[in-house]
């Protein structure tokens, strides 16, 4: 189990870097607080990271102010 700890940390860090890059890309494409998502939670996380203002993500992943 201890051997998996560095791997888990590395995987989490890689995931965070991918999310950060995706958020930057989303901002560049005009994603904002009013963006309506048609996909799952990963897309919701990207909008949350890209949004220039506080957002509330509803159950259907609609991003609202």
N, CA, C and O of each residue as an XYZ file, in Angstrom:
260
protein
N       0.821     -1.192      0.000
C       0.000      0.000      0.000
C       0.865      1.257      0.000
O       0.545      2.219     -0.698
N       1.931      1.267      0.751
C       2.786      2.442      0.797
C       3.403      2.752     -0.558
O       3.647      3.915     -0.880
N       3.655      1.723     -1.352
C       4.236      1.932     -2.668
C       3.306      2.715     -3.584
O       3.769      3.369     -4.518
N       2.010      2.660     -3.333
C       1.058      3.353     -4.189
C       0.943      4.840     -3.860
O       0.423      5.609     -4.667
N       1.420      5.252     -2.690
C       1.278      6.654     -2.282
C       1.966      7.607     -3.257
O       1.326      8.560     -3.701
N       3.249      7.399     -3.619
C       3.866      8.312     -4.598
C       3.145      8.285     -5.936
O       2.993      9.323     -6.579
N       2.698      7.107     -6.361
C       1.972      6.999     -7.619
C       0.670      7.785     -7.562
O       0.341      8.513     -8.498
N      -0.074      7.642     -6.463
C      -1.333      8.360     -6.297
C      -1.105      9.870     -6.317
O      -1.873     10.609     -6.934
N      -0.059     10.323     -5.648
C       0.252     11.749     -5.606
C       0.618     12.245     -7.013
O       0.176     13.309     -7.446
N       1.431     11.455     -7.708
C       1.838     11.822     -9.069
C       0.628     11.867    -10.003
O       0.507     12.775    -10.825
N      -0.248     10.903     -9.874
C      -1.452     10.854    -10.700
C      -2.329     12.070    -10.426
O      -2.857     12.682    -11.355
N      -2.485     12.420     -9.153
C      -3.287     13.590     -8.784
C      -2.667     14.871     -9.357
O      -3.372     15.726     -9.892
N      -1.348     14.991     -9.238
C      -0.668     16.187     -9.758
C      -0.808     16.284    -11.275
O      -1.028     17.370    -11.812
N      -0.682     15.152    -11.965
C      -0.858     15.159    -13.420
C      -2.283     15.563    -13.779
O      -2.501     16.335    -14.713
N      -3.246     15.038    -13.034
C      -4.644     15.387    -13.277
C      -4.888     16.873    -13.078
O      -5.616     17.498    -13.850
N      -4.278     17.439    -12.043
C      -4.435     18.873    -11.781
C      -3.817     19.708    -12.900
O      -4.367     20.740    -13.283
N      -2.672     19.260    -13.426
C      -2.035     19.992    -14.539
C      -2.906     19.929    -15.795
O      -3.045     20.921    -16.511
N      -3.487     18.764    -16.057
C      -4.368     18.622    -17.221
C      -5.581     19.521    -17.059
O      -5.993     20.191    -18.006
N      -6.160     19.539    -15.848
C      -7.325     20.383    -15.586
C      -6.968     21.859    -15.758
O      -7.751     22.630    -16.313
N      -5.796     22.245    -15.285
C      -5.356     23.642    -15.409
C      -5.201     24.031    -16.883
O      -5.619     25.115    -17.290
N      -4.602     23.147    -17.671
C      -4.434     23.422    -19.104
C      -5.787     23.478    -19.806
O      -6.007     24.321    -20.676
N      -6.693     22.577    -19.425
C      -8.027     22.576    -20.027
C      -8.787     23.845    -19.664
O      -9.513     24.397    -20.491
N      -8.619     24.306    -18.427
C      -9.283     25.540    -18.006
C      -8.756     26.734    -18.783
O      -9.524     27.615    -19.171
N      -7.452     26.767    -19.011
C      -6.858     27.851    -19.801
C      -7.412     27.826    -21.214
O      -7.760     28.866    -21.775
N      -7.492     26.646    -21.780
C      -8.042     26.504    -23.132
C      -9.501     26.956    -23.162
O      -9.923     27.636    -24.098
N     -10.268     26.580    -22.140
C     -11.680     26.953    -22.074
C     -11.823     28.471    -21.993
O     -12.669     29.052    -22.673
N     -10.995     29.118    -21.160
C     -11.048     30.583    -21.065
C     -10.737     31.212    -22.416
O     -11.389     32.172    -22.828
N      -9.738     30.666    -23.103
C      -9.365     31.186    -24.421
C     -10.497     31.058    -25.430
O     -10.599     31.858    -26.360
N     -11.347     30.050    -25.246
C     -12.468     29.819    -26.166
C     -13.739     30.517    -25.710
O     -14.789     30.347    -26.331
N     -13.667     31.301    -24.637
C     -14.818     32.078    -24.191
C     -15.735     31.391    -23.207
O     -16.863     31.842    -23.010
N     -15.289     30.312    -22.579
C     -16.112     29.658    -21.572
C     -16.206     30.599    -20.374
O     -15.197     31.152    -19.938
N     -17.397     30.780    -19.848
C     -17.568     31.639    -18.680
C     -18.649     31.090    -17.771
O     -19.081     29.949    -17.933
N     -19.082     31.884    -16.828
C     -20.055     31.418    -15.827
C     -21.389     31.008    -16.432
O     -22.119     30.224    -15.826
N     -21.717     31.504    -17.579
C     -23.019     31.195    -18.167
C     -22.967     30.023    -19.154
O     -23.957     29.715    -19.818
N     -21.826     29.389    -19.239
C     -21.684     28.268    -20.165
C     -22.564     27.090    -19.742
O     -22.583     26.705    -18.573
N     -23.275     26.539    -20.685
C     -24.102     25.364    -20.426
C     -23.341     24.132    -20.909
O     -22.952     24.052    -22.074
N     -23.133     23.182    -20.015
C     -22.386     21.975    -20.365
C     -23.334     20.862    -20.775
O     -24.447     20.752    -20.261
N     -22.886     20.057    -21.688
C     -23.689     18.920    -22.130
C     -22.981     17.601    -21.834
O     -23.402     16.548    -22.312
N     -21.924     17.656    -21.060
C     -21.187     16.441    -20.725
C     -21.096     16.296    -19.215
O     -21.776     17.009    -18.476
N     -20.264     15.379    -18.757
C     -20.237     15.019    -17.341
C     -19.412     15.902    -16.436
O     -19.120     17.053    -16.760
N     -19.043     15.351    -15.301
C     -18.424     16.114    -14.223
C     -17.054     16.679    -14.581
O     -16.675     17.725    -14.053
N     -16.303     16.025    -15.455
C     -14.999     16.565    -15.848
C     -15.180     17.926    -16.495
O     -14.444     18.867    -16.200
N     -16.163     18.025    -17.380
C     -16.441     19.314    -18.013
C     -16.879     20.332    -16.984
O     -16.535     21.509    -17.097
N     -17.629     19.907    -15.984
C     -18.037     20.809    -14.909
C     -16.832     21.352    -14.163
O     -16.789     22.533    -13.820
N     -15.858     20.495    -13.912
C     -14.643     20.926    -13.230
C     -13.864     21.923    -14.078
O     -13.278     22.866    -13.546
N     -13.853     21.723    -15.383
C     -13.141     22.637    -16.273
C     -13.793     24.014    -16.234
O     -13.096     25.026    -16.163
N     -15.105     24.062    -16.280
C     -15.796     25.354    -16.226
C     -15.574     26.011    -14.868
O     -15.364     27.222    -14.796
N     -15.618     25.227    -13.790
C     -15.372     25.790    -12.463
C     -13.988     26.428    -12.413
O     -13.825     27.504    -11.839
N     -12.986     25.775    -13.009
C     -11.621     26.290    -12.991
C     -11.465     27.484    -13.929
O     -10.641     28.363    -13.675
N     -12.241     27.527    -15.004
C     -12.100     28.571    -16.014
C     -12.923     29.808    -15.717
O     -12.610     30.897    -16.198
N     -13.976     29.647    -14.926
C     -14.911     30.750    -14.702
C     -14.240     31.929    -13.999
O     -13.506     31.737    -13.030
N     -14.485     33.133    -14.477
C     -13.875     34.312    -13.873
C     -14.628     34.808    -12.640
O     -14.204     35.785    -12.023
N     -15.726     34.165    -12.270
C     -16.492     34.584    -11.112
C     -17.015     33.351    -10.385
O     -16.988     32.256    -10.946
N     -17.491     33.502     -9.154
C     -18.002     32.331     -8.417
C     -19.167     31.675     -9.160
O     -20.045     32.358     -9.686
N     -19.162     30.362     -9.194
C     -20.215     29.635     -9.900
C     -20.832     28.580     -8.995
O     -20.232     28.146     -8.012
N     -22.017     28.189     -9.345
C     -22.703     27.092     -8.682
C     -23.026     26.081     -9.775
O     -23.712     26.414    -10.741
N     -22.547     24.865     -9.635
C     -22.810     23.842    -10.638
C     -23.992     23.015    -10.171
O     -23.934     22.363     -9.129
N     -25.055     23.046    -10.941
C     -26.267     22.331    -10.595
C     -26.120     20.858    -10.961
O     -25.142     20.460    -11.595
N     -27.086     20.066    -10.560
C     -27.042     18.627    -10.792
C     -26.901     18.277    -12.270
O     -26.248     17.288    -12.603
N     -27.497     19.063    -13.160
C     -27.408     18.766    -14.590
C     -26.171     19.417    -15.217
O     -26.067     19.487    -16.441
N     -25.238     19.890    -14.397
C     -23.982     20.536    -14.772
C     -24.176     21.863    -15.495
O     -23.285     22.302    -16.222
N     -25.322     22.506    -15.308
C     -25.507     23.849    -15.835
C     -24.731     24.802    -14.941
O     -24.894     24.789    -13.721
N     -23.907     25.610    -15.535
C     -23.097     26.552    -14.771
C     -23.839     27.883    -14.694
O     -24.115     28.509    -15.717
N     -24.160     28.309    -13.469
C     -24.894     29.567    -13.317
C     -24.167     30.491    -12.346
O     -23.298     30.055    -11.591
N     -24.526     31.754    -12.375
C     -23.930     32.707    -11.432
C     -24.637     32.541    -10.103
O     -24.312     33.237     -9.140
